[in-house]
Amino acid sequence: MPRLLKQDATYWGPPADNGFGGGTYPAPVALKVRWEDKTALFIDANGKEAQSTSQVLVGQDLQLGGYLFLGTSTATSPAPGAREIRGLEKIPNIKANKFLRRALL
């Protein structure tokens, strides 16, 4: 699957409580992805039907509530245009030793 991941993206994990009623984002992480702007229905973490407008194939586990940005960024919080990860899928291959991961935005 790594041969499919040709585009640059930036990932920010979900914010951690900073003790003052707000959140602090972890440092941004540069990723190689395959970003597809297409709609799809999925079941969200609350068990409700939702619609994504983009699907992103990634090579590592991500977290719900994190943000993805198509392109590179060193911003300390999600850059303008970054999109929230609202759904995640992790599909094993036949031997269950490799996984296809898809983030739904």
N, C-alpha and C positions, 0 to 999 in steps of 0.2 A: 503493500500500500504506500510506502513512502514515495514511490515514483509518481503517485497522483498528486502529492502535496507540493505544488509549485508556487503558490501565492504567499506573500508575506502578510502576517496579521499580528496584532498585539492583544494580549489577554491580561485582564485585571481580575483577580479573584474577588469574591464578595467582600464587602467592607467589614472590618472587625470593629467592635465597640471601642471607642477611644476614651471612655469614662466621663465624657462631657456631654453626652446626649447625641453625639454624632458618630460617624464612622471614618475609619482610615483604611484606604485601599492598600493592598500589598504592592510591591514594586511590579511594574509591567514586565511581561514575559513575551519575548519574540517567538512566534510560531510559524511553521510552514503549514498551509492549509489548502483546501479546495473549497472555495466559497461559491455557492450557487444561490442566486436570487430567484427562488420559486416558492410558491405557496404549498403548504401541506397541513393537513389536520393532524393533531396529536393529542394525547391525554396528558395534561400537566400534572405536577406534583400533588395537586389537590384533587385529582381524579376527574377534573372537568375537561371537556373538549376545548381546545384552543387552536388557533391558526398561526403558523409561522410564516414569515415572508422570506426568510433565508435559511438555508441548511448549510452547515459548515463541517466538512470532514477534517478531523484532527488526528494527530498521532499520539496524544496523551490524554489522560483523564482531566476533565475540567469540572467546575462546580456550578450548580444552579445559582443564579443571582450574580454570577460573574459577568464580565462584559468582554465582547470581542469587537475589534476595530480592523477593518480591511486596510492594511498598510502598516507602516512602522510609526511608533510614537514612544517618546520617553516621558510623557506627561505622568504626574504622580496620581492622577485620578482619570477615569475614562475620558478619552479625547472626544470632542464634538463629532457626532456621527457613530460613536460606538454603540453597540446594541446589546441589550441584556439577554443572557442565556436563560430561556424559559423551559427548555426541555433538553434531555440528554438521552442518547441511545448508545449502548455498547453491545456489539454483536460479535460473537466468537466465530472463528473459522471452524471447519470440520474437526480439526484436532484440538480445538479450544486452547491453542497456544499463542494465537495472535487475535487482535480485536480490531474491528472497524468501529470508530467512535464518531458520532454525529451530534453536533450541537444545533438545536433549533432556536432560532431567534425571532 
